[in-house]
Amino acid sequence: MREEGVDAARGDGRDETEEERADRQWQELVQEIRVAQTGVQILFGFLLTVVFTPHFQGLPQTDKTIYIVTVVLGSLSTGALIGPVAFHRIVSGRRMKPEAVVWASRLTFAGILLLLATLTAALLLVLRVAMHNAFVPWLVAGVLAWYLLCWFALPLWARMRYTNNDD
């Protein structure tokens, strides 16, 4: 049963029960997963085809190792980003939506971290094959820094800057 005024006292501007909040958070999470999942699945599908090209056999062992690591990371990322769907399907109807949201959120965050590693490794591999020079690690480091800024630093800064410390 809803306690009147509790949400208003917290100042979040919402008047919703725990179940309504879980439903809203689940919908928001599903939308976020759709964006990340599509990208990782396209990248992973592309990565799976590379090994079957004639050029792959001529790659140095270091590049083949980077490729294998990238494919494994892509697979792990795909699994983590699809995990919330399976989780929801298995626990659906068990009256544990708030807990499902927490676990799905954790899986999604793990998937994002694995996607970060996948994209970085894939970029390293592609640039090593394309450029063959010492500038590659610096370029990859710059792109990684950009990912970290966009995906983590900016949101964390905004969270600290615009979140009420009384919460």
Accessible surface in RSA format (square Angstrom, percent):
REM  Atomic radii and reference values for relative SASA: ProtOr
REM  Chains: A
REM  Algorithm: Lee & Richards
REM  Probe-radius: 1.40
REM  Slices: 20
REM RES _ NUM      All-atoms   Total-Side   Main-Chain    Non-polar    All polar
REM                ABS   REL    ABS   REL    ABS   REL    ABS   REL    ABS   REL
RES MET A   1   238.12 123.3 154.30 102.1  83.82 199.6 131.66 111.9 106.47 141.1
RES ARG A   2    85.49  35.9  66.06  33.7  19.43  46.3  26.26  35.9  59.23  35.9
RES GLU A   3   128.56  73.8 114.71  86.8  13.85  33.0  42.71  82.6  85.85  70.1
RES GLU A   4   142.67  81.9 115.46  87.3  27.21  64.8  67.92 131.4  74.75  61.0
RES GLY A   5    41.79  51.5   0.00   N/A  41.79  51.5  28.78  79.0  13.01  29.1
RES VAL A   6    67.49  44.4  63.08  57.1   4.40  10.6  67.04  58.2   0.45   1.2
RES ASP A   7    11.47   8.0   9.58   9.5   1.89   4.5   1.62   3.8   9.85   9.8
RES ALA A   8    80.89  74.4  54.28  83.8  26.61  60.5  62.26  87.7  18.64  49.4
RES ALA A   9    92.52  85.1  49.92  77.0  42.59  96.9  62.58  88.1  29.94  79.3
RES ARG A  10   116.45  48.9  95.61  48.7  20.84  49.6  65.40  89.4  51.05  30.9
RES GLY A  11    62.75  77.4   0.00   N/A  62.75  77.4  29.85  81.9  32.89  73.7
RES ASP A  12    62.16  43.5  33.13  33.0  29.03  68.7  38.99  91.8  23.17  23.1
RES GLY A  13    77.24  95.3   0.00   N/A  77.24  95.3  43.48 119.3  33.76  75.6
RES ARG A  14   105.67  44.4  98.81  50.4   6.86  16.3  17.13  23.4  88.54  53.7
RES ASP A  15    94.22  66.0  71.77  71.4  22.45  53.1  35.19  82.8  59.03  58.9
RES GLU A  16    23.32  13.4  17.30  13.1   6.02  14.3   7.40  14.3  15.92  13.0
RES THR A  17    31.74  22.6  26.56  26.9   5.17  12.3  29.11  39.1   2.63   4.0
RES GLU A  18   106.44  61.1  98.92  74.8   7.52  17.9  33.51  64.8  72.92  59.5
RES GLU A  19   109.85  63.1 109.65  83.0   0.20   0.5  55.99 108.3  53.86  44.0
RES GLU A  20    73.53  42.2  68.58  51.9   4.95  11.8  35.73  69.1  37.80  30.9
RES ARG A  21    50.46  21.2  50.46  25.7   0.00   0.0  25.20  34.4  25.25  15.3
RES ALA A  22     2.00   1.8   1.32   2.0   0.68   1.5   1.81   2.5   0.19   0.5
RES ASP A  23    69.25  48.5  68.36  68.0   0.89   2.1  25.88  60.9  43.37  43.3
RES ARG A  24    61.56  25.8  54.31  27.7   7.25  17.3  40.18  54.9  21.38  13.0
RES GLN A  25    67.91  38.0  65.09  47.6   2.81   6.7  12.77  27.2  55.14  41.8
RES TRP A  26    16.83   6.8  16.83   8.1   0.00   0.0   7.80   4.2   9.03  14.7
RES GLN A  27   106.00  59.3 105.70  77.3   0.29   0.7  43.29  92.1  62.71  47.6
RES GLU A  28    79.69  45.7  74.51  56.4   5.17  12.3  38.83  75.1  40.86  33.4
RES LEU A  29    13.97   7.8  12.88   9.2   1.09   2.7  13.67   9.6   0.30   0.8
RES VAL A  30    31.55  20.8  31.20  28.3   0.35   0.8  31.48  27.4   0.07   0.2
RES GLN A  31    98.07  54.8  95.81  70.0   2.26   5.4  41.50  88.3  56.57  42.9
RES GLU A  32   103.87  59.6  93.33  70.6  10.54  25.1  44.65  86.4  59.22  48.4
RES ILE A  33     6.90   3.9   6.87   5.1   0.03   0.1   6.90   5.0   0.00   0.0
RES ARG A  34   131.09  55.0 127.94  65.2   3.15   7.5  51.85  70.9  79.24  48.0
RES VAL A  35   119.85  78.9 106.23  96.2  13.62  32.8 112.60  97.8   7.25  19.7
RES ALA A  36    17.69  16.3  11.60  17.9   6.08  13.8  17.60  24.8   0.08   0.2
RES GLN A  37    31.44  17.6  31.44  23.0   0.00   0.0   0.67   1.4  30.76  23.3
RES THR A  38    76.47  54.4  74.71  75.7   1.76   4.2  51.77  69.5  24.70  37.3
RES GLY A  39    38.67  47.7   0.00   N/A  38.67  47.7  33.43  91.7   5.24  11.7
RES VAL A  40     0.25   0.2   0.24   0.2   0.01   0.0   0.25   0.2   0.00   0.0
RES GLN A  41    76.91  43.0  67.63  49.4   9.27  22.1  23.81  50.7  53.10  40.3
RES ILE A  42   121.91  69.4 113.45  84.5   8.47  20.4 119.58  86.1   2.33   6.3
RES LEU A  43    33.60  18.7  30.37  21.7   3.24   8.1  33.41  23.5   0.19   0.5
RES PHE A  44    37.87  18.9  37.65  23.3   0.23   0.6  37.87  23.0   0.00   0.0
RES GLY A  45    31.29  38.6   0.00   N/A  31.29  38.6  28.34  77.8   2.95   6.6
RES PHE A  46   121.10  60.6 113.43  70.3   7.68  20.0 118.76  72.0   2.34   6.7
RES LEU A  47     5.94   3.3   5.94   4.3   0.00   0.0   5.94   4.2   0.00   0.0
RES LEU A  48    79.39  44.2  77.25  55.3   2.14   5.4  77.65  54.5   1.73   4.7
RES THR A  49    75.92  54.0  73.22  74.2   2.70   6.4  65.54  88.0  10.39  15.7
RES VAL A  50    30.26  19.9  30.07  27.2   0.19   0.5  30.26  26.3   0.00   0.0
RES VAL A  51    49.74  32.7  45.59  41.3   4.15  10.0  45.59  39.6   4.15  11.3
RES PHE A  52   170.91  85.5 138.31  85.7  32.60  84.8 144.24  87.4  26.68  76.3
RES THR A  53    57.91  41.2  54.66  55.4   3.26   7.8  51.85  69.6   6.06   9.2
RES PRO A  54   126.09  91.9 104.81  95.5  21.29  77.4 114.98  94.9  11.11  69.1
RES HIS A  55   119.07  65.1 109.82  76.3   9.25  23.7  93.86  96.7  25.21  29.3
RES PHE A  56    14.93   7.5  13.56   8.4   1.37   3.6  14.66   8.9   0.27   0.8
RES GLN A  57   116.70  65.3 100.67  73.6  16.03  38.2  51.20 109.0  65.50  49.7
RES GLY A  58    68.18  84.1   0.00   N/A  68.18  84.1  38.53 105.7  29.65  66.4
RES LEU A  59    19.69  11.0  11.68   8.4   8.01  20.1  12.02   8.4   7.67  20.6
RES PRO A  60    79.46  57.9  67.14  61.2  12.32  44.8  79.46  65.6   0.00   0.0
RES GLN A  61   121.73  68.1 112.67  82.3   9.06  21.6  62.72 133.5  59.00  44.8
RES THR A  62    74.40  52.9  68.92  69.9   5.48  13.1  36.50  49.0  37.90  57.3
RES ASP A  63     5.85   4.1   5.85   5.8   0.00   0.0   0.00   0.0   5.85   5.8
RES LYS A  64    42.54  20.8  42.54  26.1   0.00   0.0  11.75  10.6  30.79  32.8
RES THR A  65    65.70  46.7  65.36  66.3   0.34   0.8  53.92  72.4  11.78  17.8
RES ILE A  66    26.00  14.8  23.47  17.5   2.53   6.1  26.00  18.7   0.00   0.0
RES TYR A  67    11.18   5.2  11.18   6.4   0.00   0.0   8.44   6.3   2.74   3.4
RES ILE A  68    96.77  55.1  95.73  71.3   1.04   2.5  96.75  69.7   0.02   0.0
RES VAL A  69    73.18  48.2  70.94  64.2   2.24   5.4  73.18  63.6   0.00   0.0
RES THR A  70     0.00   0.0   0.00   0.0   0.00   0.0   0.00   0.0   0.00   0.0
RES VAL A  71    26.56  17.5  26.56  24.0   0.00   0.0  26.56  23.1   0.00   0.0
RES VAL A  72    77.82  51.2  76.56  69.3   1.27   3.1  77.82  67.6   0.00   0.0
RES LEU A  73    33.35  18.6  33.35  23.9   0.00   0.0  33.35  23.4   0.00   0.0
RES GLY A  74     0.14   0.2   0.00   N/A   0.14   0.2   0.14   0.4   0.00   0.0
RES SER A  75    52.15  44.1  46.30  61.8   5.85  13.5  11.36  24.2  40.79  57.1
RES LEU A  76    94.30  52.5  88.18  63.1   6.12  15.4  91.11  64.0   3.19   8.6
RES SER A  77     0.00   0.0   0.00   0.0   0.00   0.0   0.00   0.0   0.00   0.0
RES THR A  78    19.07  13.6  19.07  19.3   0.00   0.0  19.07  25.6   0.00   0.0
RES GLY A  79    43.05  53.1   0.00   N/A  43.05  53.1  35.18  96.5   7.88  17.6
RES ALA A  80    12.47  11.5   6.65  10.3   5.83  13.3  10.52  14.8   1.95   5.2
RES LEU A  81     0.00   0.0   0.00   0.0   0.00   0.0   0.00   0.0   0.00   0.0
RES ILE A  82    65.49  37.3  65.49  48.8   0.00   0.0  65.49  47.2   0.00   0.0
RES GLY A  83    16.76  20.7   0.00   N/A  16.76  20.7  15.05  41.3   1.71   3.8
RES PRO A  84     0.58   0.4   0.58   0.5   0.00   0.0   0.58   0.5   0.00   0.0
RES VAL A  85    87.51  57.6  84.55  76.5   2.97   7.2  86.45  75.1   1.06   2.9
RES ALA A  86    50.16  46.1  44.32  68.4   5.84  13.3  50.16  70.6   0.00   0.0
RES PHE A  87    50.93  25.5  45.49  28.2   5.44  14.1  50.06  30.4   0.86   2.5
RES HIS A  88    36.40  19.9  36.40  25.3   0.00   0.0  22.54  23.2  13.86  16.1
RES ARG A  89   159.24  66.9 147.52  75.2  11.72  27.9  69.95  95.6  89.29  54.1
RES ILE A  90   133.54  76.0 112.49  83.8  21.04  50.7 118.27  85.2  15.26  41.4
RES VAL A  91    23.74  15.6  21.31  19.3   2.44   5.9  21.76  18.9   1.98   5.4
RES SER A  92    49.50  41.8  26.51  35.4  22.98  52.9   8.98  19.1  40.51  56.8
RES GLY A  93    77.75  95.9   0.00   N/A  77.75  95.9  41.52 113.9  36.24  81.2
RES ARG A  94   174.51  73.3 151.39  77.2  23.13  55.1  37.80  51.7 136.72  82.9
RES ARG A  95   234.41  98.4 192.37  98.1  42.04 100.1  80.75 110.4 153.66  93.1
RES MET A  96    57.03  29.5  55.88  37.0   1.15   2.7  36.87  31.3  20.16  26.7
RES LYS A  97    58.51  28.5  53.14  32.6   5.37  12.8  33.76  30.4  24.75  26.4
RES PRO A  98    34.23  24.9  30.07  27.4   4.16  15.1  32.70  27.0   1.53   9.5
RES GLU A  99    89.16  51.2  86.77  65.6   2.40   5.7  44.03  85.2  45.13  36.8
RES ALA A 100     1.04   1.0   1.04   1.6   0.00   0.0   1.04   1.5   0.00   0.0
RES VAL A 101    13.71   9.0  13.71  12.4   0.00   0.0  13.71  11.9   0.00   0.0
RES VAL A 102    68.82  45.3  65.54  59.3   3.28   7.9  68.44  59.5   0.38   1.0
RES TRP A 103   124.38  49.9 124.38  60.2   0.00   0.0 100.22  53.4  24.16  39.2
RES ALA A 104     0.00   0.0   0.00   0.0   0.00   0.0   0.00   0.0   0.00   0.0
RES SER A 105    51.55  43.6  49.81  66.5   1.74   4.0  13.24  28.2  38.31  53.7
RES ARG A 106   132.47  55.6 122.57  62.5   9.90  23.6  51.68  70.6  80.79  49.0
RES LEU A 107    57.07  31.8  56.33  40.3   0.74   1.9  57.07  40.1   0.00   0.0
RES THR A 108     5.89   4.2   5.89   6.0   0.00   0.0   5.89   7.9   0.00   0.0
RES PHE A 109   105.48  52.8 104.43  64.7   1.05   2.7 105.13  63.7   0.34   1.0
RES ALA A 110    40.06  36.8  36.38  56.1   3.69   8.4  39.28  55.3   0.78   2.1
RES GLY A 111     0.00   0.0   0.00   N/A   0.00   0.0   0.00   0.0   0.00   0.0
RES ILE A 112    50.29  28.6  50.29  37.5   0.00   0.0  50.29  36.2   0.00   0.0
RES LEU A 113    79.12  44.1  74.03  53.0   5.09  12.8  74.25  52.1   4.87  13.1
RES LEU A 114    44.85  25.0  44.47  31.8   0.38   1.0  44.85  31.5   0.00   0.0
RES LEU A 115    17.89  10.0  17.89  12.8   0.00   0.0  17.89  12.6   0.00   0.0
RES LEU A 116    18.77  10.5  18.77  13.4   0.00   0.0  18.77  13.2   0.00   0.0
RES ALA A 117    36.52  33.6  28.00  43.2   8.53  19.4  34.97  49.2   1.55   4.1
RES THR A 118     0.18   0.1   0.18   0.2   0.00   0.0   0.18   0.2   0.00   0.0
RES LEU A 119    44.97  25.0  42.84  30.6   2.13   5.4  42.84  30.1   2.13   5.7
RES THR A 120    24.65  17.5  23.95  24.3   0.70   1.7  24.54  33.0   0.11   0.2
RES ALA A 121    14.08  12.9  10.81  16.7   3.27   7.4  13.82  19.5   0.26   0.7
RES ALA A 122    11.16  10.3  10.61  16.4   0.55   1.3  11.16  15.7   0.00   0.0
RES LEU A 123    43.83  24.4  39.88  28.5   3.95   9.9  43.24  30.4   0.59   1.6
RES LEU A 124    50.62  28.2  50.62  36.2   0.00   0.0  50.62  35.6   0.00   0.0
RES LEU A 125    12.77   7.1  12.77   9.1   0.00   0.0  12.77   9.0   0.00   0.0
RES VAL A 126    83.87  55.2  79.72  72.2   4.15  10.0  83.06  72.2   0.81   2.2
RES LEU A 127    25.91  14.4  25.91  18.5   0.00   0.0  25.91  18.2   0.00   0.0
RES ARG A 128    78.33  32.9  74.26  37.9   4.07   9.7  12.09  16.5  66.24  40.1
RES VAL A 129    39.42  25.9  34.17  30.9   5.25  12.6  34.32  29.8   5.10  13.8
RES ALA A 130    72.25  66.4  35.98  55.5  36.27  82.5  44.74  63.0  27.50  72.9
RES MET A 131    64.82  33.6  45.65  30.2  19.17  45.6  44.01  37.4  20.81  27.6
RES HIS A 132   145.07  79.3 109.78  76.3  35.30  90.3  85.22  87.8  59.85  69.6
RES ASN A 133    77.42  53.4  56.32  54.4  21.10  50.8  37.89  91.2  39.54  38.2
RES ALA A 134    86.26  79.3  68.49 105.7  17.77  40.4  77.80 109.6   8.46  22.4
RES PHE A 135   113.32  56.7 108.25  67.1   5.07  13.2 111.02  67.3   2.30   6.6
RES VAL A 136     2.36   1.6   2.36   2.1   0.00   0.0   2.36   2.1   0.00   0.0
RES PRO A 137    77.22  56.3  70.40  64.2   6.82  24.8  73.05  60.3   4.17  25.9
RES TRP A 138   187.74  75.3 178.62  86.5   9.12  21.4 153.26  81.7  34.48  55.9
RES LEU A 139    62.28  34.7  59.72  42.7   2.56   6.4  62.21  43.7   0.07   0.2
RES VAL A 140    11.89   7.8  11.66  10.6   0.23   0.6  11.66  10.1   0.23   0.6
RES ALA A 141    51.50  47.4  43.76  67.5   7.74  17.6  46.70  65.8   4.80  12.7
RES GLY A 142    42.00  51.8   0.00   N/A  42.00  51.8  34.43  94.5   7.58  17.0
RES VAL A 143    43.82  28.8  41.85  37.9   1.96   4.7  43.36  37.7   0.45   1.2
RES LEU A 144    55.91  31.1  55.43  39.7   0.48   1.2  55.52  39.0   0.39   1.0
RES ALA A 145    56.69  52.1  49.19  75.9   7.50  17.1  52.33  73.7   4.35  11.5
RES TRP A 146   154.48  62.0 151.02  73.1   3.46   8.1 129.74  69.2  24.74  40.1
RES TYR A 147    43.19  20.2  43.19  24.6   0.00   0.0  22.03  16.6  21.16  26.1
RES LEU A 148    74.11  41.3  73.77  52.8   0.35   0.9  73.77  51.8   0.35   0.9
RES LEU A 149    89.14  49.6  87.26  62.4   1.88   4.7  88.56  62.2   0.58   1.6
RES CYS A 150    46.46  35.1  32.57  36.3  13.89  32.6  15.76  39.9  30.70  33.1
RES TRP A 151    79.16  31.8  59.90  29.0  19.26  45.2  42.92  22.9  36.25  58.8
RES PHE A 152    35.35  17.7  34.18  21.2   1.17   3.1  35.35  21.4   0.00   0.0
RES ALA A 153    49.01  45.1  38.18  58.9  10.83  24.6  45.71  64.4   3.30   8.7
RES LEU A 154    99.64  55.5  97.79  70.0   1.86   4.7  99.64  70.0   0.00   0.0
RES PRO A 155    62.98  45.9  51.52  47.0  11.46  41.7  58.72  48.5   4.26  26.5
RES LEU A 156    94.83  52.8  94.77  67.8   0.06   0.2  94.83  66.6   0.00   0.0
RES TRP A 157   125.84  50.5 123.89  60.0   1.94   4.6 100.83  53.8  25.01  40.6
RES ALA A 158    34.40  31.6  32.86  50.7   1.55   3.5  33.10  46.6   1.31   3.5
RES ARG A 159   164.04  68.9 155.16  79.1   8.88  21.2  44.31  60.6 119.73  72.6
RES MET A 160   145.56  75.4 123.35  81.6  22.20  52.9  90.98  77.3  54.58  72.3
RES ARG A 161   144.05  60.5 119.51  60.9  24.54  58.4  30.07  41.1 113.98  69.1
RES TYR A 162   151.66  70.8 117.30  66.7  34.35  89.4  93.08  70.0  58.57  72.2
RES THR A 163    66.29  47.1  53.08  53.8  13.21  31.5  45.22  60.7  21.07  31.9
RES ASN A 164    88.09  60.7  73.71  71.2  14.38  34.6  30.97  74.5  57.11  55.2
RES ASN A 165   144.28  99.5 111.42 107.7  32.86  79.1  34.89  84.0 109.39 105.7
RES ASP A 166   129.79  90.9  94.71  94.3  35.08  83.0  31.52  74.2  98.27  98.0
RES ASP A 167   129.25  90.5  63.62  63.3  65.63 155.2  60.53 142.4  68.72  68.5
END  Absolute sums over single chains surface
CHAIN  1 A    11168.3       9408.8       1759.5       7452.8       3715.5
END  Absolute sums over all chains
TOTAL         11168.3       9408.8       1759.5       7452.8       3715.5
